[in-house]
């Protein structure tokens, strides 16, 4: 009897969600007169939320809550589009009202999705707490969870990418993200990759960074690192070629792969055969600075081109990075906004500038003025940030440029190398050399000169990397200072 009641509840909730999705599909197909861009975006958003609820229906205990949310959304939308509501609008533009009302419906459904995702994530964290010592994404990749600050300026971009990932044809779809260096391509991909709705929608996720000096073997090994289910090949338990194993493993699975920082058409040709099309809605995200590469990897007309931040977004990002959620002091408003404007809308410039400003006392207005007077060129800002580093931190940072581009640096090994090179010295306190080195890493992260790729369960940084533009500057700076070439352990290369 209990099982029968449960199945009945599941069926009723499933039917309510199915009715909602069919109604939305009918609107998109037959009501062209009302489906403006803004209306379509809200409909797609609701459609995606309903699909996620349907996908996770069996995992959430309160089926009635999901059914109620679907029925309420269905009734409101029926009234808006097929009832007498539109005839009562008078001279008011009906599509404007529809977009607003649909946003309210979407927010209601999103709230239910949030409850479902929080419940599932809570269960997952409880079950994995005793098995996984590190905090990482669901696929085991090196991409850390995003902070709220990262979303500033990318809200609309993220919505579009999520819709592309969750909605559309069942065939394999490649989604190129193109833009200049430092504009936020990787950040946007990371936001989508770690989004709870995305995580729940794909059975297998993997992230691999390509870079200019790519090799097929390295790409394959990085994919294997992300796909825990086929890790046996790394232990020599299979004679099957790794490329074949990846392709066979992905066949039949709904997967999301991020190919970050592709520079050439050849790099795409080298890996495209790894990804089968099983007609199940699998997706690939490709980030690149090269427009021709973006057009080459995507056979359709969709290329998501990143735009520079406007003045409001630039100011907001700088404020959030420097002062978190506090108001910017009145005496610093004009100077801060000038610094943000000088950055030309490039997120990396703003973030590095914010990292520098966060280390300057608020009352030191003259230092803020000097930074504002130096212009907003990215290399100039990185140079300023480097110049303002504590004396002992400069060789530590320069040393990191000796690692290959886009290399994931293990902090424990990095600390050992720093200490062996004599870069770390004891202060007057009671900290050990290792603790001093850990503080140095944290300080470089706070200045946005070093990126965190993984954290341990206690919050400490497990691995990190350099943005390639920051690394380029450091390589030039190391040459100027005539530092000796770095002798890195073979295991790291």
C-alpha positions as CSV (number, residue, x, y, z in Angstrom):
1,X,0.0,0.0,0.0
2,X,2.8,2.4,0.9
3,X,4.6,1.6,-2.3
4,X,1.4,2.1,-4.3
5,X,0.8,5.5,-2.7
6,X,4.4,6.6,-3.5
7,X,4.1,5.5,-7.1
8,X,0.8,7.4,-7.4
9,X,2.4,10.6,-6.0
10,X,5.3,10.2,-8.4
11,X,2.9,9.7,-11.3
12,X,0.8,12.7,-10.4
13,X,3.8,15.0,-10.0
14,X,5.3,13.7,-13.2
15,X,2.0,14.4,-15.1
16,X,1.8,17.9,-13.7
17,X,5.4,18.7,-14.8
18,X,4.7,17.1,-18.2
19,X,1.6,19.2,-18.7
20,X,3.5,22.4,-17.8
21,X,6.3,21.5,-20.3
22,X,3.9,20.7,-23.1
23,X,2.0,24.0,-22.6
24,X,5.3,25.9,-22.8
25,X,6.2,24.0,-26.0
26,X,2.9,24.9,-27.5
27,X,3.4,28.6,-26.7
28,X,6.8,28.6,-28.3
29,X,5.4,26.9,-31.4
30,X,2.1,28.6,-31.9
31,X,2.1,32.0,-30.2
32,X,4.7,33.8,-32.3
33,X,2.7,37.0,-31.8
34,X,3.5,37.0,-28.1
35,X,6.9,35.3,-27.9
36,X,9.3,38.3,-27.9
37,X,12.9,37.7,-26.9
38,X,12.3,38.5,-23.2
39,X,9.2,36.3,-23.1
40,X,11.0,33.5,-24.8
41,X,13.9,33.7,-22.3
42,X,11.5,33.4,-19.3
43,X,9.6,30.5,-21.0
44,X,12.9,28.7,-21.6
45,X,13.9,29.3,-18.0
46,X,10.7,27.8,-16.7
47,X,11.0,24.9,-19.2
48,X,14.5,24.1,-17.9
49,X,13.4,24.3,-14.3
50,X,10.5,21.9,-14.9
51,X,12.9,19.4,-16.7
52,X,15.2,19.5,-13.7
53,X,12.3,18.8,-11.3
54,X,11.2,15.9,-13.5
55,X,14.7,14.5,-13.6
56,X,15.1,14.6,-9.8
57,X,11.5,13.7,-8.9
58,X,12.3,10.3,-7.5
59,X,15.1,11.6,-5.3
60,X,13.0,14.2,-3.5
61,X,10.6,13.0,-0.8
62,X,8.0,15.8,-1.0
63,X,6.4,14.9,-4.3
64,X,3.3,17.0,-3.4
65,X,5.4,20.2,-3.2
66,X,6.7,19.6,-6.8
67,X,3.3,18.8,-8.1
68,X,1.8,21.9,-6.5
69,X,4.5,24.1,-8.0
70,X,4.0,22.6,-11.4
71,X,0.2,22.9,-11.3
72,X,0.3,26.5,-10.0
73,X,2.7,27.5,-12.8
74,X,0.6,25.7,-15.4
75,X,-2.6,27.5,-14.2
76,X,-1.1,30.9,-14.2
77,X,0.5,30.4,-17.7
78,X,-2.8,29.0,-19.1
79,X,-4.6,32.1,-17.8
80,X,-2.0,34.5,-19.3
81,X,-1.9,33.0,-22.8
82,X,-5.1,31.2,-23.3
83,X,-7.6,32.9,-21.0
84,X,-9.3,36.3,-21.2
85,X,-6.3,38.1,-19.5
86,X,-4.8,39.5,-22.7
87,X,-8.1,41.1,-23.8
88,X,-8.2,43.0,-20.5
89,X,-4.8,44.6,-21.1
90,X,-6.2,47.6,-22.9
91,X,-3.6,49.8,-24.5
92,X,-0.8,48.3,-22.4
93,X,1.7,46.3,-24.4
94,X,0.8,42.7,-23.5
95,X,4.2,41.2,-24.0
96,X,5.8,43.6,-21.5
97,X,3.3,42.3,-18.9
98,X,3.8,38.7,-19.9
99,X,7.5,38.9,-19.5
100,X,7.1,40.4,-16.0
101,X,4.5,37.8,-15.0
102,X,6.5,34.9,-16.4
103,X,9.6,36.1,-14.4
104,X,7.4,35.8,-11.2
105,X,6.4,32.3,-12.2
106,X,10.0,31.4,-13.0
107,X,11.1,32.6,-9.6
108,X,8.5,30.4,-7.9
109,X,9.6,27.4,-9.8
110,X,13.2,28.2,-9.2
111,X,12.6,28.3,-5.4
112,X,11.2,24.7,-5.6
113,X,14.2,23.7,-7.7
114,X,16.5,25.2,-5.1
115,X,14.9,23.2,-2.3
116,X,15.2,20.0,-4.4
117,X,18.9,20.7,-5.3
118,X,19.8,21.6,-1.7
119,X,18.2,18.4,-0.4
120,X,20.1,16.2,-3.0
121,X,23.4,18.1,-2.4
122,X,22.9,17.6,1.3
123,X,22.5,13.9,1.0
124,X,25.4,13.7,-1.4
125,X,27.7,15.6,1.0
126,X,26.8,13.4,3.9
127,X,27.5,10.2,1.9
128,X,30.8,11.5,0.4
129,X,32.2,13.2,3.5
130,X,33.9,10.0,4.7
131,X,35.2,9.1,1.3
132,X,36.6,12.3,-0.2
133,X,39.2,14.4,1.6
134,X,39.0,17.3,-0.9
135,X,36.4,19.9,-1.9
136,X,36.0,19.8,-5.6
137,X,33.3,19.6,-8.3
138,X,31.1,16.6,-8.9
139,X,33.3,15.3,-11.7
140,X,36.5,15.4,-9.7
141,X,37.9,18.2,-11.8
142,X,40.2,20.9,-10.6
143,X,37.6,23.6,-10.8
144,X,36.6,25.1,-7.5
145,X,33.1,26.3,-6.5
146,X,32.4,29.9,-7.6
147,X,32.0,32.8,-5.3
148,X,29.1,35.3,-5.7
149,X,31.6,37.9,-6.8
150,X,32.4,35.9,-9.9
151,X,28.9,36.4,-11.2
152,X,29.1,40.2,-11.3
153,X,28.7,41.2,-15.0
154,X,28.1,37.7,-16.2
155,X,24.4,37.3,-15.2
156,X,23.0,37.4,-18.7
157,X,25.9,35.4,-20.2
158,X,25.3,32.7,-17.6
159,X,21.6,32.5,-18.3
160,X,22.2,32.1,-22.0
161,X,24.9,29.4,-21.6
162,X,22.7,27.5,-19.1
163,X,19.8,27.5,-21.5
164,X,22.1,26.2,-24.2
165,X,23.3,23.4,-22.0
166,X,19.9,22.4,-20.6
167,X,17.6,23.1,-23.6
168,X,17.8,22.4,-27.2
169,X,18.3,19.4,-29.6
170,X,19.1,16.0,-28.3
171,X,22.1,15.8,-30.6
172,X,25.6,16.6,-29.3
173,X,26.0,20.4,-29.1
174,X,29.2,22.3,-29.0
175,X,29.0,25.7,-27.3
176,X,32.0,28.0,-28.1
177,X,32.7,31.0,-25.8
178,X,35.0,33.5,-27.4
179,X,36.7,36.7,-26.2
180,X,40.0,38.4,-25.5
181,X,42.3,37.3,-22.7
182,X,41.1,38.3,-19.3
183,X,37.5,38.9,-20.3
184,X,36.2,36.0,-18.2
185,X,35.7,33.1,-20.6
186,X,36.9,30.5,-18.1
187,X,35.0,32.1,-15.3
188,X,31.8,31.9,-17.2
189,X,32.4,28.3,-18.1
190,X,33.2,27.6,-14.5
191,X,30.0,29.2,-13.3
192,X,28.0,27.1,-15.7
193,X,30.0,23.9,-14.9
194,X,29.4,24.2,-11.2
195,X,25.8,25.3,-11.3
196,X,23.6,22.9,-9.3
197,X,21.1,22.6,-12.2
198,X,23.9,21.7,-14.6
199,X,25.5,19.2,-12.2
200,X,22.2,17.4,-11.7
201,X,21.5,17.3,-15.5
202,X,24.6,15.4,-16.6
203,X,25.7,12.0,-15.5
204,X,29.4,12.7,-16.4
205,X,31.3,16.0,-16.3
206,X,34.9,16.6,-17.2
207,X,37.1,19.7,-17.5
208,X,40.4,19.9,-19.4
209,X,42.6,22.9,-20.2
210,X,44.2,22.8,-23.6
211,X,46.6,25.9,-23.8
212,X,48.8,26.8,-26.8
213,X,51.4,24.0,-26.3
214,X,48.9,21.1,-26.3
215,X,49.4,17.4,-26.7
216,X,46.8,14.7,-27.3
217,X,48.3,12.5,-24.6
218,X,48.1,15.3,-22.0
219,X,44.5,16.1,-22.9
220,X,43.5,12.4,-22.6
221,X,45.3,12.1,-19.3
222,X,43.5,15.2,-18.0
223,X,40.2,13.8,-19.1
224,X,40.9,10.6,-17.3
225,X,41.7,12.6,-14.2
226,X,38.2,14.1,-14.4
227,X,36.4,10.8,-15.1
228,X,36.6,8.7,-12.0
229,X,34.7,5.9,-13.6
230,X,37.5,4.9,-16.0
231,X,40.4,5.6,-13.7
232,X,41.3,1.9,-13.8
233,X,43.2,2.4,-17.1
234,X,45.7,4.6,-15.2
235,X,46.6,1.6,-13.0
236,X,47.4,-0.5,-16.0
237,X,44.3,-2.7,-15.7
238,X,43.3,-2.3,-19.3
239,X,45.1,-2.7,-22.7
240,X,42.5,-0.7,-24.5
241,X,43.9,2.6,-25.9
242,X,43.0,5.5,-23.7
243,X,41.2,7.4,-26.5
244,X,39.0,4.3,-27.2
245,X,38.3,3.8,-23.5
246,X,37.1,7.4,-23.1
247,X,34.9,7.2,-26.2
248,X,33.3,3.9,-25.1
249,X,32.8,5.2,-21.6
250,X,31.0,8.3,-22.8
251,X,28.8,6.4,-25.3
252,X,25.3,6.2,-23.8
253,X,26.0,8.7,-21.1
254,X,24.7,12.3,-21.0
255,X,28.0,14.2,-20.5
256,X,29.3,17.7,-20.3
257,X,32.9,18.4,-21.3
258,X,34.6,21.7,-21.0
259,X,37.6,22.3,-23.3
260,X,39.2,25.4,-21.9
261,X,41.6,27.7,-23.8
262,X,41.7,26.1,-27.3
263,X,44.1,28.0,-29.6
264,X,43.9,26.2,-32.9
265,X,41.7,24.2,-35.2
266,X,44.2,21.4,-35.0
267,X,43.7,21.1,-31.3
268,X,40.0,20.5,-31.8
269,X,40.6,18.0,-34.6
270,X,42.9,16.1,-32.3
271,X,40.2,15.5,-29.7
272,X,36.8,15.7,-31.4
273,X,36.6,12.0,-32.1
274,X,36.7,11.3,-28.3
275,X,33.2,12.6,-27.9
276,X,30.4,10.4,-29.3
277,X,26.9,11.6,-30.2
278,X,24.4,9.3,-28.6
279,X,21.5,11.7,-29.2
280,X,20.9,12.2,-25.4
281,X,21.6,15.9,-25.0
282,X,25.3,15.8,-24.3
283,X,27.1,19.1,-24.4
284,X,30.6,20.5,-24.9
285,X,31.8,24.0,-23.9
286,X,34.8,25.3,-25.8
287,X,36.6,28.6,-24.7
288,X,39.0,30.3,-27.1
289,X,40.4,33.7,-27.9
290,X,40.3,33.0,-31.6
291,X,37.1,33.7,-33.6
292,X,38.0,31.3,-36.4
293,X,38.5,28.5,-33.9
294,X,35.1,29.2,-32.3
295,X,33.4,29.1,-35.8
296,X,35.3,25.9,-36.7
297,X,34.2,23.9,-33.6
298,X,30.5,24.8,-33.9
299,X,28.7,23.8,-37.1
300,X,25.7,25.9,-36.1
301,X,25.5,29.7,-36.0
302,X,25.8,29.9,-32.2
303,X,29.0,31.5,-30.9
304,X,28.8,33.2,-27.5
305,X,31.0,36.3,-27.7
306,X,32.0,37.8,-24.4
307,X,31.5,41.6,-24.0
308,X,33.5,44.0,-21.9
309,X,31.8,45.1,-18.7
310,X,29.9,48.4,-18.8
311,X,30.8,51.2,-16.3
312,X,28.2,50.1,-13.8
313,X,29.3,46.5,-13.8
314,X,32.9,47.6,-13.6
315,X,32.3,49.7,-10.5
316,X,30.2,47.0,-8.9
317,X,32.8,44.3,-9.5
318,X,35.6,46.5,-8.0
319,X,33.5,47.4,-5.0
320,X,32.5,43.8,-4.3
321,X,36.1,42.6,-4.6
322,X,37.6,45.3,-2.4
323,X,34.8,46.0,0.1
324,X,32.8,42.8,-0.2
325,X,29.2,43.8,0.8
326,X,30.1,47.0,2.5
327,X,29.6,50.5,1.0
328,X,32.7,52.1,-0.5
329,X,33.9,55.1,1.7
330,X,32.6,58.4,0.3
331,X,36.1,59.8,0.1
332,X,37.2,56.9,-2.1
333,X,34.1,56.8,-4.4
334,X,35.4,59.0,-7.2
335,X,38.9,57.5,-7.2
336,X,37.6,54.0,-7.1
337,X,35.2,54.6,-10.0
338,X,38.0,56.2,-12.0
339,X,40.2,53.1,-11.4
340,X,37.3,50.9,-12.5
341,X,36.7,53.0,-15.6
342,X,40.5,52.9,-16.5
343,X,40.3,49.1,-16.6
344,X,38.3,49.4,-19.8
345,X,35.7,46.8,-18.8
346,X,38.2,44.0,-18.7
347,X,37.3,41.8,-15.7
348,X,40.9,40.5,-15.1
349,X,42.2,44.1,-14.9
350,X,39.5,45.0,-12.4
351,X,40.0,41.9,-10.3
352,X,43.8,42.4,-10.1
353,X,43.3,46.1,-9.3
354,X,40.9,45.2,-6.6
355,X,43.4,42.7,-5.2
356,X,46.0,45.5,-5.0
357,X,43.5,48.0,-3.5
358,X,42.4,45.5,-0.8
359,X,46.0,45.5,0.6
360,X,46.1,49.3,0.9
361,X,44.7,50.9,4.0
362,X,41.4,52.8,3.4
363,X,42.8,56.0,4.8
364,X,45.7,56.0,2.4
365,X,43.9,58.1,-0.3
366,X,47.2,59.2,-1.9
367,X,48.0,55.5,-2.8
368,X,44.6,55.1,-4.4
369,X,45.2,58.3,-6.4
370,X,48.6,57.0,-7.7
371,X,47.0,53.8,-8.8
372,X,44.3,55.8,-10.6
373,X,46.9,57.9,-12.3
374,X,48.7,54.9,-13.7
375,X,45.9,54.1,-16.2
376,X,44.1,50.8,-16.6
377,X,46.2,48.7,-19.0
378,X,46.3,45.1,-17.7
379,X,50.1,44.7,-17.8
380,X,50.4,48.1,-15.9
381,X,48.0,46.9,-13.2
382,X,49.8,43.5,-12.9
383,X,53.1,45.4,-12.6
384,X,51.7,47.7,-9.9
385,X,50.4,44.7,-8.0
386,X,53.7,42.9,-8.3
387,X,55.6,46.1,-7.2
388,X,53.5,46.3,-4.1
389,X,54.2,42.7,-3.0
390,X,56.2,42.1,0.2
391,X,59.9,41.6,-0.6
392,X,59.9,37.9,0.2
393,X,56.8,37.2,-2.0
394,X,58.3,38.5,-5.2
395,X,60.7,35.6,-5.8
396,X,58.0,33.1,-4.7
397,X,55.6,34.4,-7.4
398,X,58.3,34.7,-10.1
399,X,59.3,31.1,-9.3
400,X,55.7,29.9,-10.2
401,X,56.2,31.2,-13.8
402,X,58.7,28.3,-14.2
403,X,55.8,25.8,-14.4
404,X,54.2,25.1,-17.8
405,X,51.2,27.3,-18.9
406,X,47.9,26.3,-17.3
407,X,49.7,23.9,-15.0
408,X,47.9,22.9,-11.8
409,X,50.5,23.4,-9.1
410,X,50.2,21.4,-5.9
411,X,50.7,23.7,-3.0
412,X,52.5,21.1,-0.8
413,X,55.1,20.6,-3.5
414,X,55.4,24.3,-4.2
415,X,56.0,25.1,-0.5
416,X,58.7,22.4,-0.4
417,X,60.4,24.0,-3.4
418,X,60.1,27.6,-2.0
419,X,61.7,26.5,1.2
420,X,64.5,24.6,-0.5
421,X,65.3,27.6,-2.7
422,X,65.6,29.8,0.5
423,X,62.7,32.1,-0.4
424,X,60.8,31.5,2.9
425,X,62.3,32.9,6.1
426,X,60.9,32.9,9.7
427,X,59.4,36.0,11.0
428,X,59.4,37.1,14.7
429,X,56.3,35.0,15.4
430,X,56.0,31.3,16.2
431,X,55.1,30.1,12.8
432,X,57.0,27.3,11.0
433,X,58.5,27.7,7.5
434,X,55.6,25.7,6.1
435,X,53.0,28.0,7.8
436,X,54.9,31.1,6.5
437,X,54.8,29.7,3.0
438,X,51.0,28.9,3.3
439,X,50.4,32.5,4.3
440,X,52.3,33.6,1.2
441,X,50.1,31.5,-1.0
442,X,47.0,32.9,0.6
443,X,48.3,36.4,0.2
444,X,49.0,35.9,-3.5
445,X,45.5,34.5,-3.9
446,X,43.9,37.5,-2.1
447,X,45.8,39.8,-4.5
448,X,44.2,37.9,-7.4
449,X,47.7,37.0,-8.8
450,X,47.2,33.3,-8.2
451,X,44.1,31.3,-8.9
452,X,42.8,28.5,-6.6
453,X,42.0,25.3,-8.4
454,X,41.3,23.0,-5.4
455,X,40.8,23.4,-1.7
456,X,41.0,20.8,1.1
457,X,38.1,20.0,3.3
458,X,39.6,22.3,6.0
459,X,39.5,25.2,3.5
460,X,43.3,25.3,2.9
461,X,44.5,25.6,-0.7
462,X,45.5,22.2,-2.2
463,X,46.4,23.4,-5.7
464,X,46.6,26.6,-7.6
465,X,47.6,28.0,-11.0
466,X,48.5,31.2,-12.8
467,X,46.4,33.0,-15.4
468,X,48.3,32.8,-18.6
469,X,48.5,36.7,-18.9
470,X,49.9,36.9,-15.4
471,X,52.4,34.2,-16.2
472,X,53.5,36.0,-19.4
473,X,54.2,39.1,-17.3
474,X,56.2,37.1,-14.7
475,X,58.3,35.4,-17.4
476,X,59.3,38.8,-18.7
477,X,59.9,40.1,-15.2
478,X,62.1,37.1,-14.4
479,X,64.1,37.7,-17.5
480,X,64.6,41.4,-16.5
481,X,65.8,40.3,-13.0
482,X,68.0,37.6,-14.5
483,X,66.7,34.9,-12.3
484,X,68.2,31.5,-12.9
485,X,66.2,29.0,-14.8
486,X,64.1,26.9,-12.5
487,X,65.0,23.3,-12.0
488,X,61.6,21.7,-11.4
489,X,61.2,18.1,-10.4
490,X,60.5,15.8,-13.4
491,X,57.3,14.7,-11.8
492,X,55.9,18.1,-12.3
493,X,56.6,18.6,-15.9
